Amino acid sequence: MKTYLRKHLQKHAIYQSARQEFSENGNDLILLDANENPFDWPYNRYPDPLQLKLRKAISAWRNVPPSQIYLGNGSDEIINQLVLGFCEPKEEKILICPPTFGMYKVAAELFQVPLYQVPLTPQFQLDVPTILQSIKSDMKLFFLPTPNNPTGNRFKTEDIQKIAAAFPGIVVVDEAYAEFSPEASALSWQSEYPNIVVLQTFSKAQGMAGARLGMAFGSENIIDGLLKVKAPYNLNSLTLEAALDQVENQQGRVREMVALLTKERKRVINALESLPYVESIFPSDANFFMLRVDDSRLRYNQLIENNIVVRQASHYLGCENCLRISVGAPSENDKLLQVMNNLK
Ligand SMILES: Cc1ncc(COP(=O)(O)O)c(C=O)c1O
């Protein structure tokens, strides 16, 4: 099996807390190993460093063995861990396709890993021939969000598969918005492409951005690599409890919210399409959409004057005069439409 891990980490021993060895033994232990406050107090104990209960619940939910699941403090943390664990600074490269999610570049800069960029086509699809020509043996990570942020569209499954088959490193398919998209998750074809890592998050459809929880699904050797660079207690007890309840008891409600937001996305886009200052609205499979207007700075400021905050997207490659707007609750969308209808 191919090892992607950085050389010096291959012999690196994972930090073991004493309790880790006993974490499946139940609750009858006298815990004198971690210098905690022993009195009965809500969160006096460190959380389970292996996150066994939650990983087991996620395993049943996503149909992936626990040994192929890594949990992080948001996908943002996992993105950093991937770069830290797998890319030799100043030597190996990361590939991205702008316009793309900004944190990939931030992580590359943070860990001094050079970035190679192949822009998306004018329709914001993957430029597969150029990507295939640009692939080099020193490329270690390819970050690919689908649906894409900031544009909102999905990439074609066959394009991602073609690239994964040719890429020498790990292809990170970042599915932060997957619940809003009709296409099957890359999880269903991951076994054919063992160099694919799928990222999903509790921050978007799951409605738990404040809890900070991201998931990585990948082959065991990649997940073991991430465990080598994991902080022992990277997820806190409150998040572990809330996420367990979310996975086991709240998915019916999440499906209802996703259905409503998808309906609202259609309603808002339909209503905005005919406005004279809206030049185009790009197709979206996410809970946001990007639109091009006559003057994005003017429209952005006018919305702020009406207490509506949207995201400027004009600084992204190929997104001049674009704004990115999240789909809100129906009453928020009503207000957005009312304000945008009246802009001069
Ligand atoms: C494509 C993509 N990946 C990851 C994230 C970050 O997710 P998390 O909140 O889990 O760190 C975002 C958030 O905007 C995103 O758009």
The ligand as an SDF file (V2000), in Angstrom:
LIG
                    3D

 16 16  0  0  0  0  0  0  0  0999 V2000
  -15.7880   23.9370    0.8590 C   0  0  0  0  0  0  0  0  0  0  0  0
  -15.6790   24.1490    2.3260 C   0  0  0  0  0  0  0  0  0  0  0  0
  -14.9270   23.3130    3.0510 N   0  0  0  0  0  0  0  0  0  0  0  0
  -14.8010   23.4680    4.3850 C   0  0  0  0  0  0  0  0  0  0  0  0
  -15.4240   24.5020    5.0480 C   0  0  0  0  0  0  0  0  0  0  0  0
  -15.1850   24.6560    6.5120 C   0  0  0  0  0  0  0  0  0  0  0  0
  -15.9750   23.8070    7.2230 O   0  0  0  0  0  0  0  0  0  0  0  0
  -15.8830   23.7090    8.8240 P   0  0  0  0  0  0  0  0  0  0  0  0
  -16.8720   24.6800    9.3660 O   0  0  0  0  0  0  0  0  0  0  0  0
  -16.2340   22.2820    9.1040 O   0  0  0  0  0  0  0  0  0  0  0  0
  -14.4800   24.0490    9.2360 O   0  0  0  0  0  0  0  0  0  0  0  0
  -16.2100   25.4010    4.3270 C   0  0  0  0  0  0  0  0  0  0  0  0
  -16.8510   26.5280    5.0220 C   0  0  0  0  0  0  0  0  0  0  0  0
  -17.2620   27.5070    4.4920 O   0  0  0  0  0  0  0  0  0  0  0  0
  -16.3420   25.2190    2.9390 C   0  0  0  0  0  0  0  0  0  0  0  0
  -17.0560   26.0670    2.1980 O   0  0  0  0  0  0  0  0  0  0  0  0
  1  2  1  0
  2  3  1  0
  2 15  2  0
  3  4  2  0
  4  5  1  0
  5  6  1  0
  5 12  2  0
  6  7  1  0
  7  8  1  0
  8  9  2  0
  8 10  1  0
  8 11  1  0
 12 13  1  0
 12 15  1  0
 13 14  2  0
 15 16  1  0
M  END
$$$$
